[in-house]
Amino acid sequence: MLRVEHLRIGNLPALTFEVADGECLAVEGPSGSGKTLLLRAIADLDAAPGQIFLDGHERMEMPATAWRKAVRFAAAEPGWWGDTPRTSFPEAQEKNGRVERLLSGVGLDAEILDRQIATLSTGERLRIALVRALADEPRVLLLDEPTSALDAASAALVEELIRFQILAGRNVLIASHDAGLVSRLAHARLQLAQPGPARMPEREAS
């Protein structure tokens, strides 16, 4: 269970909500409403007043590295720390075959890890970054526009991979303008708006 209590992001009112294991919460709102800032705050990448609990443990009770390993943010514009994607994957992750399986699941061959990042398309970089986020099996996934730069076929593969993570019991938060993706995956929605109040999560009809 991921629980957020009285978290303050920008000019939004204090936010309190929870996401159960195996549930997906869609974070919605116009550009500039704070969707990305909210996901980054939950990942402990940006400072924000309030409390965030994972399975009863508050983020400040855990080392930052441990929290960020369990609570993973995948950016709409991912960053890289080397010339090829392989530098972003520890050797141990590759040895167990999980990285290759994840790459295959989003329509990519393992050889892409050795290509120059500068030569990759936006969609390829986005899918590799999603695999990077999933490689060590975090408990919580915070996905910022995970299908925005993808063609229909690639978006369908990514959506299926996200659905599998939900079925596996992970807590998933998605910020997306893709109404179809949200309607198919989300169990609840959190509507953000500036400068008015945020609308607390509404559960989807079963």
C-alpha positions in Angstrom: 0.0 0.0 0.0 1.2 3.5 -1.0 -0.3 6.2 1.1 0.3 10.0 0.7 -0.7 12.3 3.5 -0.9 16.1 3.4 1.6 16.4 0.6 2.0 19.9 -0.7 3.0 20.5 -4.4 3.3 24.0 -5.7 0.0 25.9 -5.2 -2.1 22.8 -4.9 -3.9 22.1 -1.6 -2.5 19.4 0.6 -3.0 16.0 -1.1 -4.0 12.8 0.8 -4.7 9.6 -1.1 -3.7 5.9 -1.2 -3.0 3.3 -3.9 -3.5 -0.3 -3.0 -1.4 -3.1 -4.2 -2.4 -4.1 -7.7 -4.1 -0.8 -8.4 -3.4 2.0 -10.9 -4.1 5.6 -10.1 -4.3 8.1 -13.0 -3.1 11.6 -12.2 -4.9 13.9 -14.5 -4.9 17.7 -15.2 -3.9 20.3 -17.7 -0.2 21.0 -18.5 1.3 22.9 -15.6 -1.1 21.5 -13.0 1.6 19.6 -11.1 1.3 16.0 -12.4 5.1 15.5 -12.9 5.9 17.4 -9.8 3.7 15.1 -7.8 5.3 11.9 -9.2 8.8 13.3 -8.6 7.9 14.2 -5.0 6.6 10.7 -4.3 9.8 9.3 -5.7 11.7 11.6 -3.3 13.5 13.4 -6.2 12.1 16.8 -5.2 11.5 18.1 -1.7 7.9 18.4 -0.7 6.3 18.8 2.7 4.1 15.9 3.8 4.3 12.2 4.5 4.5 9.3 2.1 4.2 5.7 3.4 5.0 2.4 1.6 3.7 -0.7 3.4 3.6 1.4 6.6 7.1 2.8 6.4 7.5 6.5 5.9 10.0 7.7 3.3 12.1 9.6 5.8 12.6 6.4 7.9 14.4 4.8 4.9 17.7 5.7 3.2 17.0 7.7 0.1 18.6 5.0 -2.1 16.4 2.3 -0.6 13.2 4.4 -1.2 14.1 5.3 -4.8 14.8 1.6 -5.5 11.4 0.7 -4.2 9.6 3.7 -5.6 10.6 4.3 -9.2 9.9 7.3 -11.4 10.1 6.9 -15.2 10.2 10.4 -16.8 8.6 11.5 -20.0 12.0 12.6 -21.2 14.5 10.2 -19.6 18.0 11.0 -18.8 21.1 8.9 -19.6 24.5 8.5 -18.0 26.5 7.0 -20.8 26.8 6.8 -24.6 24.8 3.6 -24.9 21.8 2.3 -22.9 23.8 -0.7 -21.5 25.6 1.6 -19.1 22.3 2.1 -17.3 21.9 -1.6 -16.5 23.9 -3.3 -13.8 25.5 -6.5 -15.0 23.6 -8.6 -12.5 20.3 -7.5 -14.1 21.4 -8.6 -17.5 22.7 -12.0 -16.3 19.3 -13.2 -15.1 17.7 -12.5 -18.5 15.1 -10.1 -17.1 16.3 -7.1 -19.1 16.2 -9.1 -22.4 12.6 -10.3 -21.6 11.4 -6.8 -20.8 13.0 -5.5 -24.0 11.3 -8.2 -26.0 8.0 -7.3 -24.3 8.1 -3.8 -25.7 9.3 -4.8 -29.1 13.0 -4.3 -28.9 16.0 -6.6 -29.4 18.8 -6.8 -26.8 21.3 -5.5 -29.3 19.8 -2.0 -29.0 21.6 -1.7 -25.6 24.9 -1.3 -27.5 23.7 1.4 -29.9 24.5 5.0 -29.4 21.8 6.8 -27.6 22.0 9.7 -30.0 21.0 7.4 -32.8 17.9 6.1 -31.1 14.4 7.4 -31.8 12.4 9.1 -29.0 10.1 6.1 -28.8 13.1 3.7 -28.5 14.6 5.7 -25.7 11.2 5.9 -23.9 10.8 2.1 -24.1 14.3 1.4 -22.9 13.8 3.8 -20.0 10.7 1.9 -19.0 12.6 -1.3 -19.1 15.3 0.4 -17.0 12.7 1.4 -14.4 11.3 -2.2 -14.2 14.6 -4.1 -14.3 15.1 -4.5 -10.5 11.4 -4.9 -9.8 10.4 -1.8 -7.8 7.3 -1.9 -5.6 5.8 1.4 -7.0 5.9 2.7 -10.5 5.4 6.4 -11.3 5.0 6.7 -15.0 5.0 10.1 -16.7 3.4 10.0 -20.1 4.6 6.4 -20.8 3.1 6.2 -24.3 3.2 9.8 -25.5 5.9 9.4 -28.1 5.0 5.9 -29.3 3.2 4.6 -32.4 0.1 2.6 -31.9 1.8 -0.8 -32.0 4.5 0.2 -29.5 2.0 1.9 -27.2 -0.1 -1.3 -27.1 3.0 -3.3 -26.0 3.9 -0.8 -23.3 0.3 -0.8 -22.1 0.3 -4.5 -21.8 3.5 -4.4 -19.9 2.1 -1.9 -17.5 -1.1 -4.0 -17.1 1.1 -7.0 -16.2 2.8 -4.9 -13.5 -0.6 -4.1 -12.0 -1.6 -7.7 -12.0 1.7 -8.6 -10.3 0.6 -6.5 -7.4 2.6 -3.3 -7.9 1.3 0.2 -7.1 1.1 2.2 -10.3 0.6 5.9 -10.8 0.3 7.2 -14.3 0.3 10.8 -15.5 -1.1 10.8 -19.0 -3.2 12.8 -21.5 -4.1 9.5 -23.2 -7.8 9.1 -22.2 -7.9 5.6 -23.7 -4.9 4.4 -21.7 -6.3 5.8 -18.5 -9.8 4.3 -19.1 -8.3 0.9 -19.7 -5.8 0.8 -16.8 -6.9 3.1 -14.0 -8.8 2.0 -11.0 -9.1 5.5 -9.7 -8.3 9.1 -10.9 -6.8 12.1 -9.1 -7.7 15.3 -10.9 -5.3 18.2 -10.4 -6.1 21.8 -11.4 -4.4 25.2 -10.9 -5.3 27.3 -9.1 -8.4 25.6 -7.7 -8.6 22.6 -5.4 -7.5 19.1 -6.4 -10.3 16.6 -6.7 -9.6 13.5 -4.6 -9.3 10.1 -6.2 -12.5 8.7 -7.7 -12.9 5.0 -8.1 -13.7 3.6 -11.4 -16.9 1.5 -11.7 -16.2 -2.2 -11.6 
